[in-house]
């Protein structure tokens, strides 16, 4: 087992769309670089049905760079699955250039 380490990655926010409910934040994914982000997104959409399901996740906002600490499992996923998904809405770094931001005063 290796120690967690801090690295700069590409962060992509996601939002969930649910029929009859609306849209809400749905965490973020982390990627080694822009090419890995694109492959991750392409693989995600390739698994979706041809018609919009009642509930699904979609991209939200502009990707941005941030420093994060990765666990062993996350390090493996970053390599083998082109990224790792975190379901937290406590975004890393400055939380990106657009979209809603986590209200740290509420913690």
C-alpha positions in Angstrom: 0.0 0.0 0.0 1.3 3.4 -0.9 0.8 6.6 1.0 -1.8 9.1 -0.2 -0.2 11.9 -2.1 -1.1 15.4 -3.3 -1.2 16.1 -7.1 -2.7 18.7 -9.4 -5.6 17.3 -11.4 -8.4 18.4 -13.7 -11.7 18.7 -11.7 -15.1 18.3 -13.5 -18.3 19.1 -11.6 -21.4 17.0 -12.3 -25.1 17.6 -11.7 -28.0 15.1 -11.4 -31.1 15.5 -13.5 -34.2 13.7 -12.3 -37.5 13.8 -14.1 -40.2 15.5 -11.9 -37.6 16.7 -9.4 -35.2 18.9 -11.3 -31.4 19.4 -11.2 -29.0 19.3 -8.2 -25.3 19.1 -7.7 -23.9 15.5 -8.0 -20.2 15.7 -7.0 -17.2 15.9 -9.2 -14.7 13.8 -11.1 -10.8 14.0 -11.0 -8.6 13.4 -14.0 -4.9 13.4 -14.7 -5.2 15.7 -17.7 -7.8 16.9 -20.2 -7.4 13.9 -22.5 -8.2 11.6 -19.5 -11.2 13.8 -18.7 -12.5 13.4 -22.2 -12.1 9.6 -22.2 -13.9 9.4 -18.9 -16.8 11.4 -20.2 -17.0 9.4 -23.4 -17.0 6.2 -21.5 -19.8 7.5 -19.2 -22.0 8.5 -22.1 -21.3 5.3 -24.0 -23.0 3.4 -21.2 -26.2 5.5 -21.3 -29.3 4.4 -23.1 -30.4 6.0 -26.4 -33.3 7.8 -24.7 -33.0 10.1 -21.6 -33.5 8.0 -18.4 -35.6 9.3 -15.5 -32.4 10.1 -13.6 -28.8 10.7 -14.8 -25.7 12.8 -14.2 -24.3 15.3 -16.6 -21.5 17.8 -16.8 -21.8 21.0 -14.9 -19.5 24.0 -15.5 -16.0 24.5 -16.7 -13.3 22.1 -15.7 -10.5 23.6 -13.6 -7.2 22.5 -12.0 -6.8 21.9 -8.3 -4.5 20.1 -5.9 -6.1 17.0 -4.2 -4.9 14.2 -2.1 -5.6 10.8 -3.7 -6.0 7.5 -1.8 -4.5 4.2 -3.1 -7.9 3.2 -4.7 -8.2 6.6 -6.3 -4.7 6.4 -7.7 -5.6 3.1 -9.4 -8.8 4.4 -10.8 -7.1 7.5 -12.2 -4.9 5.2 -14.3 -7.3 2.4 -15.3 -10.6 4.2 -15.5 -9.4 7.7 -16.7 -10.6 9.3 -13.5 -12.3 8.9 -10.2 -15.7 10.2 -9.1 -16.3 11.8 -5.7 -20.0 12.2 -4.7 -19.1 15.1 -2.4 -20.2 18.6 -3.2 -17.3 20.0 -1.2 -15.3 20.9 -4.3 -11.5 21.0 -4.2 -9.4 24.1 -4.7 -11.2 27.4 -5.6 -14.2 25.4 -6.8 -13.8 26.6 -10.4 -14.6 29.6 -12.4 -18.4 29.2 -12.7 -21.5 27.6 -11.3 -22.6 27.5 -7.7 -20.0 27.3 -5.0 -20.0 25.3 -1.7 -21.0 27.6 1.2 -18.2 26.9 3.7 -19.9 29.2 6.2 -22.7 26.6 6.6 -20.2 24.0 8.0 
